[in-house]
Amino acid sequence: MGLIIEAERLSRSFGGHAAVDGLALTIAPGEIFGLLGPNGAGKTTTIRMLATLLPPSGGAAQVCGFDVVRAAGEVRKRIGYVMQQVSPMGSYLLTGREKAEIEASLYHVPRRRVKARAAEVLDLVGLSEHADRLVQEYSGGMQKRLDLACGLLHRPELLILDEPTLGLDVHSRHRVWDHIRGLCAEGMTVLLATNYMDEADRLCDRLTIVDHGREVVSGTPAELKDALGAPTLDEVFLRHTGHALREGEAG
């Protein structure tokens, strides 16, 4: 099987500002690949282009073997995308099971399989016993796990996660990490955008640090630390970007 993501000179401008500027990415099947950078570095813009939600201004990208512009529909069939935000307010009036079943229908899961598939993904993220509670009663960590479950309904080849543990307590973050590791152990590929350095260090097989829309450095966490003689990825990040982590980001 070929690369899951292959991007060359990928760019996106808004007015006169280049949010992403000539970025190159290659991600192999089964990898957890990290996209790191300070706020405003271009992580979310890159993800939105790869998820076909935003057309590139320049360059090209293929996801699961399909061009993100010319074959956007084929790309969407093969990816799951979990955004930064937890479930929108409209979902709060639904139970977790109802939300998962509605999302399954939107993902074109066959009608006869909707209930079973919703139950499967809720069980996968540890929400079976809470499936019939209203989403508005869920904690922040439970809402994030519900969003992760919904991203898995159609068994995507690639799961794209944009800051999946933002704002969660340490226990909830570790539970999400365990779920991500489990998915990759079963062969799924994950693209993870984060600015939690411990998250990237513990989860990612390889990563790219971006700043001002450009690649700063790429490699495995161990390679990047060894190259600078740095004890932590936090220090690698600081030396390459000049940005320190915000307080609380290393939990």
Order of alpha helices (4+ residues) and beta strands (2+ residues): beta-beta-beta-alpha-beta-beta-alpha-beta-alpha-alpha-alpha-beta-alpha-beta-alpha-beta-beta-alpha-alpha
